[in-house]
Amino acid sequence: MSVLVLVVDDEPDVEALFRQQFRRDLRAQRFVMDFAISAADALARIAGAGDQALILILSDVNMPGMTGLEMLPKAKALRPDVPIIMITAYGDPETKRKALEGGAAGLLTKPIDFTLLRQEIDTRLAQAA
């Protein structure tokens, strides 16, 4: 069974950035990264994760259509066991409050601290093992 980290962001360059940052992990098959370009796409992928062990969802806050904050309770309803970390360019207290009240496990600000994110993924992998 593969271990899945789902990244939700409407920016097309995000996938390349994440694949570059985690290339060794992905090559070693420590986990699989999947990418959704909208909240609706993410909800469909969460519902259909199938034989993959979904351990973490990383979602941008500001996206066209359904925002990450609007997606958050829907994703939690589908998979209450999976932590969701919101990502935003605006780390203001109000956004953080809304994210945490909505059920997010945390909030990261852009530019993303990939060392911190790697520690979070390592923690989730250890818990899934």
MIDOSE-1310 file (N, C-alpha, C; in nm, 2 decimals, decimal comma, always signed):
residues 129
msvl	+0,08/-0,12/+0,00/+0,00/+0,00/+0,00/+0,09/+0,12/+0,00; +0,06/+0,22/-0,09/+0,14/+0,34/-0,09/+0,08/+0,45/+0,00; +0,17/+0,53/+0,05/+0,13/+0,64/+0,15/+0,12/+0,76/+0,07; +0,01/+0,84/+0,08/-0,02/+0,95/-0,01/-0,02/+1,08/+0,07
vlvv	+0,04/+1,18/+0,01/+0,03/+1,32/+0,06/-0,03/+1,40/-0,06; -0,15/+1,46/-0,03/-0,22/+1,54/-0,13/-0,19/+1,69/-0,11; -0,15/+1,75/-0,22/-0,12/+1,89/-0,23/-0,23/+1,96/-0,31; -0,30/+2,06/-0,26/-0,41/+2,13/-0,33/-0,37/+2,27/-0,35
ddep	-0,35/+2,31/-0,47/-0,31/+2,45/-0,50/-0,34/+2,48/-0,65; -0,39/+2,59/-0,68/-0,43/+2,63/-0,82/-0,31/+2,68/-0,90; -0,20/+2,71/-0,83/-0,08/+2,76/-0,90/-0,01/+2,64/-0,97; +0,01/+2,65/-1,11/+0,07/+2,54/-1,18/+0,22/+2,50/-1,14
dvea	+0,29/+2,60/-1,09/+0,43/+2,58/-1,06/+0,45/+2,51/-0,92; +0,34/+2,49/-0,84/+0,35/+2,43/-0,71/+0,40/+2,28/-0,72; +0,34/+2,21/-0,82/+0,37/+2,07/-0,83/+0,52/+2,05/-0,86; +0,58/+2,13/-0,95/+0,72/+2,12/-0,98/+0,81/+2,15/-0,85
lfrq	+0,77/+2,25/-0,78/+0,84/+2,29/-0,66/+0,84/+2,18/-0,55; +0,72/+2,12/-0,53/+0,71/+2,01/-0,43/+0,79/+1,89/-0,48; +0,77/+1,86/-0,61/+0,85/+1,74/-0,66/+1,00/+1,76/-0,65; +1,04/+1,88/-0,67/+1,19/+1,91/-0,65/+1,23/+1,90/-0,51
qfrr	+1,15/+1,96/-0,42/+1,19/+1,95/-0,27/+1,19/+1,81/-0,21; +1,10/+1,73/-0,27/+1,09/+1,59/-0,21/+1,13/+1,48/-0,30; +1,22/+1,52/-0,40/+1,26/+1,42/-0,51/+1,32/+1,30/-0,45; +1,41/+1,31/-0,35/+1,47/+1,19/-0,29/+1,36/+1,10/-0,23
dlra	+1,27/+1,16/-0,15/+1,17/+1,08/-0,09/+1,08/+1,01/-0,19; +1,04/+1,08/-0,30/+0,96/+1,03/-0,40/+1,03/+0,92/-0,48; +1,16/+0,94/-0,51/+1,24/+0,84/-0,58/+1,25/+0,71/-0,49; +1,27/+0,73/-0,36/+1,29/+0,62/-0,27/+1,15/+0,55/-0,23
qrfv	+1,04/+0,61/-0,29/+0,91/+0,56/-0,26/+0,87/+0,56/-0,12; +0,92/+0,66/-0,04/+0,88/+0,67/+0,10/+0,73/+0,71/+0,10; +0,68/+0,79/+0,01/+0,54/+0,83/-0,01/+0,52/+0,87/-0,15; +0,39/+0,89/-0,18/+0,35/+0,94/-0,31/+0,29/+1,08/-0,29
mdfa	+0,32/+1,17/-0,38/+0,25/+1,30/-0,38/+0,15/+1,31/-0,49; +0,03/+1,35/-0,46/-0,07/+1,38/-0,57/-0,10/+1,52/-0,56; -0,14/+1,58/-0,67/-0,17/+1,72/-0,68/-0,31/+1,75/-0,73; -0,38/+1,83/-0,67/-0,52/+1,88/-0,71/-0,51/+2,03/-0,74
isaa	-0,57/+2,07/-0,85/-0,56/+2,21/-0,89/-0,68/+2,29/-0,84; -0,78/+2,23/-0,77/-0,89/+2,30/-0,72/-0,94/+2,22/-0,60; -1,03/+2,29/-0,52/-1,08/+2,22/-0,40/-1,18/+2,11/-0,44; -1,25/+2,13/-0,55/-1,34/+2,03/-0,60/-1,27/+1,90/-0,64
dala	-1,16/+1,93/-0,71/-1,07/+1,82/-0,76/-1,01/+1,74/-0,63; -0,97/+1,82/-0,53/-0,92/+1,76/-0,41/-1,02/+1,67/-0,34; -1,15/+1,72/-0,33/-1,25/+1,64/-0,26/-1,28/+1,51/-0,34; -1,27/+1,51/-0,47/-1,29/+1,39/-0,55/-1,18/+1,29/-0,52
riag	-1,06/+1,35/-0,51/-0,94/+1,26/-0,49/-0,94/+1,20/-0,35; -0,98/+1,28/-0,25/-0,99/+1,24/-0,11/-1,09/+1,12/-0,10; -1,21/+1,14/-0,17/-1,32/+1,04/-0,16/-1,27/+0,91/-0,23; -1,19/+0,93/-0,34/-1,15/+0,81/-0,41/-1,01/+0,76/-0,39
agdq	-0,95/+0,79/-0,27/-0,81/+0,75/-0,24/-0,79/+0,60/-0,25; -0,89/+0,53/-0,23/-0,89/+0,38/-0,25/-0,78/+0,31/-0,17; -0,69/+0,24/-0,24/-0,59/+0,16/-0,17/-0,47/+0,24/-0,12; -0,47/+0,37/-0,13/-0,36/+0,45/-0,08/-0,39/+0,50/+0,06
alil	-0,29/+0,50/+0,14/-0,31/+0,55/+0,28/-0,28/+0,70/+0,28; -0,39/+0,78/+0,28/-0,38/+0,92/+0,28/-0,34/+0,97/+0,42; -0,22/+1,03/+0,43/-0,17/+1,07/+0,57/-0,17/+1,22/+0,59; -0,18/+1,30/+0,48/-0,17/+1,44/+0,50/-0,22/+1,51/+0,38
ilsd	-0,29/+1,62/+0,41/-0,34/+1,71/+0,30/-0,29/+1,85/+0,32; -0,22/+1,90/+0,22/-0,17/+2,04/+0,23/-0,25/+2,12/+0,13; -0,32/+2,23/+0,18/-0,41/+2,30/+0,09/-0,38/+2,45/+0,10; -0,38/+2,51/-0,02/-0,37/+2,66/-0,03/-0,50/+2,71/+0,02
vnmp	-0,50/+2,83/+0,08/-0,62/+2,90/+0,13/-0,69/+2,97/+0,02; -0,62/+3,05/-0,06/-0,69/+3,13/-0,16/-0,68/+3,06/-0,30; -0,80/+3,01/-0,34/-0,81/+2,95/-0,47/-0,94/+3,00/-0,53; -0,95/+3,00/-0,67/-1,07/+3,04/-0,73/-1,18/+2,94/-0,71
gmtg	-1,31/+2,98/-0,71/-1,41/+2,88/-0,69/-1,42/+2,86/-0,53; -1,41/+2,74/-0,49/-1,42/+2,70/-0,35/-1,28/+2,73/-0,29; -1,27/+2,81/-0,19/-1,14/+2,83/-0,12/-1,10/+2,71/-0,04; -0,97/+2,71/+0,01/-0,93/+2,61/+0,09/-1,00/+2,61/+0,23
leml	-1,04/+2,72/+0,28/-1,11/+2,73/+0,40/-1,25/+2,67/+0,39; -1,31/+2,69/+0,27/-1,45/+2,63/+0,24/-1,44/+2,48/+0,22; -1,32/+2,44/+0,17/-1,30/+2,29/+0,14/-1,28/+2,22/+0,27; -1,21/+2,29/+0,37/-1,17/+2,22/+0,49/-1,27/+2,14/+0,56
pkak	-1,39/+2,19/+0,60/-1,49/+2,11/+0,67/-1,54/+1,99/+0,58; -1,54/+2,01/+0,45/-1,59/+1,90/+0,36/-1,49/+1,79/+0,36; -1,36/+1,83/+0,35/-1,25/+1,73/+0,35/-1,25/+1,65/+0,49; -1,27/+1,73/+0,60/-1,27/+1,67/+0,73/-1,39/+1,57/+0,74
alrp	-1,50/+1,60/+0,68/-1,62/+1,51/+0,69/-1,59/+1,38/+0,61; -1,51/+1,39/+0,50/-1,48/+1,27/+0,42/-1,38/+1,19/+0,49; -1,27/+1,25/+0,55/-1,16/+1,18/+0,61/-1,12/+1,25/+0,74; -1,20/+1,23/+0,85/-1,17/+1,30/+0,98/-1,04/+1,26/+1,04
dvpi	-0,98/+1,15/+0,99/-0,86/+1,10/+1,05/-0,73/+1,16/+0,98; -0,75/+1,24/+0,87/-0,64/+1,29/+0,80/-0,61/+1,43/+0,84; -0,49/+1,47/+0,89/-0,47/+1,61/+0,92/-0,46/+1,69/+0,79; -0,50/+1,82/+0,80/-0,50/+1,91/+0,69/-0,42/+2,03/+0,74
imit	-0,32/+2,07/+0,66/-0,24/+2,19/+0,69/-0,27/+2,29/+0,58; -0,31/+2,40/+0,62/-0,34/+2,51/+0,52/-0,22/+2,59/+0,49; -0,21/+2,64/+0,37/-0,09/+2,72/+0,32/-0,14/+2,85/+0,27; -0,08/+2,96/+0,31/-0,13/+3,09/+0,27/-0,01/+3,19/+0,26
aygd	-0,03/+3,28/+0,17/+0,07/+3,39/+0,15/+0,05/+3,49/+0,26; -0,07/+3,49/+0,32/-0,11/+3,59/+0,42/-0,13/+3,52/+0,56; -0,02/+3,52/+0,64/-0,03/+3,46/+0,77/-0,09/+3,54/+0,88; -0,20/+3,61/+0,84/-0,26/+3,70/+0,94/-0,33/+3,62/+1,05
petk	-0,35/+3,68/+1,17/-0,42/+3,60/+1,28/-0,56/+3,56/+1,24; -0,63/+3,63/+1,16/-0,77/+3,60/+1,13/-0,78/+3,47/+1,04; -0,69/+3,46/+0,94/-0,68/+3,34/+0,86/-0,64/+3,22/+0,94; -0,54/+3,24/+1,03/-0,50/+3,13/+1,12/-0,62/+3,08/+1,21
rkal	-0,69/+3,18/+1,26/-0,80/+3,14/+1,35/-0,91/+3,07/+1,27; -0,94/+3,11/+1,15/-1,04/+3,05/+1,07/-1,00/+2,91/+1,03; -0,87/+2,89/+1,00/-0,82/+2,76/+0,96/-0,83/+2,66/+1,08; -0,78/+2,71/+1,19/-0,78/+2,62/+1,31/-0,92/+2,59/+1,36
egga	-1,01/+2,69/+1,36/-1,15/+2,66/+1,39/-1,22/+2,57/+1,30; -1,17/+2,57/+1,17/-1,23/+2,48/+1,07/-1,18/+2,34/+1,07; -1,08/+2,32/+1,16/-1,03/+2,18/+1,18/-0,89/+2,16/+1,12; -0,82/+2,26/+1,08/-0,69/+2,25/+1,02/-0,59/+2,21/+1,14
agll	-0,49/+2,13/+1,10/-0,39/+2,09/+1,20/-0,28/+2,19/+1,21; -0,28/+2,29/+1,12/-0,18/+2,39/+1,12/-0,19/+2,49/+1,00; -0,11/+2,59/+1,00/-0,11/+2,69/+0,90/+0,04/+2,72/+0,87; +0,08/+2,70/+0,74/+0,21/+2,74/+0,69/+0,20/+2,86/+0,61
tkpi	+0,30/+2,95/+0,62/+0,30/+3,07/+0,53/+0,40/+3,05/+0,42; +0,37/+3,12/+0,30/+0,46/+3,11/+0,19/+0,56/+3,23/+0,21; +0,68/+3,21/+0,17/+0,74/+3,09/+0,11/+0,74/+2,98/+0,22; +0,71/+2,86/+0,17/+0,70/+2,74/+0,26/+0,84/+2,70/+0,32
dftl	+0,85/+2,68/+0,45/+0,97/+2,63/+0,51/+0,96/+2,47/+0,49; +1,04/+2,43/+0,39/+1,03/+2,29/+0,35/+1,10/+2,20/+0,46; +1,19/+2,25/+0,54/+1,25/+2,17/+0,65/+1,14/+2,14/+0,75; +1,06/+2,24/+0,78/+0,95/+2,22/+0,88/+0,85/+2,12/+0,82
lrqe	+0,82/+2,14/+0,69/+0,72/+2,05/+0,62/+0,77/+1,91/+0,62; +0,90/+1,89/+0,59/+0,95/+1,76/+0,59/+0,94/+1,69/+0,73; +0,96/+1,76/+0,83/+0,95/+1,71/+0,97/+0,80/+1,66/+0,99; +0,71/+1,74/+0,94/+0,57/+1,71/+0,96/+0,54/+1,58/+0,88
idtr	+0,59/+1,57/+0,76/+0,56/+1,45/+0,68/+0,63/+1,33/+0,75; +0,75/+1,35/+0,80/+0,82/+1,23/+0,87/+0,74/+1,19/+0,99; +0,68/+1,28/+1,07/+0,60/+1,25/+1,18/+0,48/+1,17/+1,14; +0,41/+1,21/+1,03/+0,29/+1,14/+0,98/+0,33/+1,00/+0,93
laqa	+0,44/+0,99/+0,86/+0,49/+0,86/+0,81/+0,51/+0,76/+0,93; +0,57/+0,81/+1,04/+0,60/+0,73/+1,16/+0,47/+0,69/+1,22; +0,37/+0,77/+1,22/+0,24/+0,74/+1,28/+0,17/+0,64/+1,20; +0,19/+0,64/+1,06/+0,12/+0,55/+0,97/+0,18/+0,41/+0,97
a	+0,31/+0,40/+1,01/+0,38/+0,28/+1,01/+0,33/+0,18/+1,11
